[in-house]
Each structure stands twice: as structure tokens, then as C-alpha cells.
Amino acid sequence: MTYSTVLPIWNAIRERFHKTANALPEQDLSLQLGTTSIGSLLHHTAEVEYMFAQWFFGKAMPEDGIPKPALTNKDELVEFLEASNERILQAMKELPEENWHKSMESPIGASTPLEAVGRLMYHTGIHAGQISLIQKNGNTVE
């Protein structure tokens, strides 16, 4: 029940974020405010999904580690986002129903897998807003 309940909400948020990433002009990936670039936000979003899949859903990291796409290559970043989404979706699907509400310790504190999905949704939304802000106010740093 939990996976089937969470899935439509997750998909709505994640598909919107993916659409945003796909629509970005590649030159915008290097726009930044302070030390944060749009490319780094896309990478970070996917990286966190890999970490949450491990921490809260027991999905082991890939044997060769988390991919490291170029932060200025849109195709690589979009592919990385697709892979991280597939990984977290698979991890959620494989989690037994009785474990969705069990608190787990992680490097960011205790949380249930259900709470972790909520945190991921919030995290994605925050970075979507930052991307929009950087597009409006960011600078290209050579």
C-alpha cells in the first residue's frame, strides 16, 4: 500500500523536475549564484537519491560508485537523473510494506523510509526553485 500510495506523488514531483532539467539550455548549466551552479544542483539532486536509496531502502551503491557526469553536459546530467530516479523507485518498490514506518539511523539522523521520501520530495522542490532563481539572477563564471 505505501509504495502504491507514494508513487503517484513522487512521479508528479520528479517528472516536473525532469522536465525542467530537460528544458534547460546547456549554457545555463554553468550559471551560478555564489558557488552553486545549475549543473551542480542537478548532480546533487541525483546524488542524494542514490544516498537515500542506500540509507533508507537498503539499496547498495553501484559497484563502480556514483556516476560523475560533467556538470556542464546536459545529456550526461539528465541521464544521471534518470538513473537515480530508477534506482530510488526500484528501492522503494522492493521495500517490504512493514518496513515503511520503521525508523532507521542514517548519516543525516533517524527517519522512516516514508519520511525519507517526503524529505526527497522537499529537497527536489527546493533545488527546482534554486535553479529558477539562478536562471534569473545567476552569472556565468569562467
N, C-alpha and C positions, 0 to 999 in steps of 0.2 A: 504494500500500500504506500509506503513512504516514497519509494523510487518513482512510482507512477504519479504520485501527487506532486513531487518536486520537479519532475522532468518538464512539464509544460512551462512552468515559471522559469526554470533555468534556460530552456531553449529560447523563450521570448527575449530574455536579457542578453544571452550570449549571441543570438543571431543578430540582434541590433548592433552589438559591439563589433561583430564580424563584418557587418555591412559597412560600418563606419571605417574600419581598417581597410577594407577593400576599396572604398571610395577615395581614400587619401591619395593625393598626388605624391609620387615618390619623393619629390623635392621637399615636401613638408616633413618627412621623417627626421630631417636634421634641424628643424625648428626647435628652439628651446627657450625656456624661461629659467634663469639661474643655471643649474647644472642638469636639468631634466629635459630630455628631448622626447619628441613624439615616438621615435623609434625605440628609445629605452623604455617608455611606458608600455608599448606593445609587447616587448620582450619580457618585461617584468610581469605583466599580466599572465602570460603563458607560463612563465617560470613558477609563479605562485600556484597555479593549477596543478603542476607536476608535484610540488611540495605537498599540497593539501591531499592529493590522491595518495601519497605515501603516508603522511602523518595521520589522517583521519579515516582512510579507507583501506589501508594496508597494501596498497599497490606499490610494489618495488620500483625503484628508479630504473630507467633503462640501463643496461649493462655498460653502454658507452657514455653514460651520463646525459644530462640535459643538453639538448642541441644549443649551439651558439651561432645563430644566424647573424649576418651583418646587420647592424642597426639602421642602415640606410638602404637596404634591399627589401622592397615591399613584398615581392613574391616569397622570399625566404621567411619573412616575418609572418605573413599570412599563413604559410604552410605550418610554421611553428605553432601559431594559434589554433589551427585546425587539429594538429596532433595533440596539443594539450587538452583541447576540448574532448576529443575522442578518449583520451586517457582518463580524464575525470569522469566522463559518462560511463565508461566501462567499469571503473572502480565503484561508482555509485550503484550500478546495476548488480554487481557481484556481492555487494554488502548484504549479509543476511538481515532480514527485517528486524529481528530482535536487537541488532547492534546499532540501529539508527539513533537510539536515545541513550546509549551508554557513553558516559563521559570518558574522554581519552586525554592523556597528557601529551603535550607537544611542545616544541620549542617556543611557541607563542602562548602557551598556557593551556589549561584544560578546556575542552569543548566537546560537545557531542558531534557526530557527523552531520546531523541535521542543522545544528548551529553553524558548523563549518561551511555548509553550503550557503547559508544566509550571509556569512561573512564574505564568501567569494562573490556573491551577487553584489553586495555593497561595494566591495573592492573594485569590481569591474565598472560599476557606475561612477565611482569616484574618478577613476582613470579616464573614462569617457568624457567626463566634464573637464578634466585637465587637458585632454587632447584638444577639445574645443577652445579652451582658454589660450593654449599655446598657439593654435592656428590664428587666433585673433590678435594676440599680443606678443608672440614669440619673435625671436631673432635667429638668423642663420649665423652660426659661429663657424668660422673657417678653421 
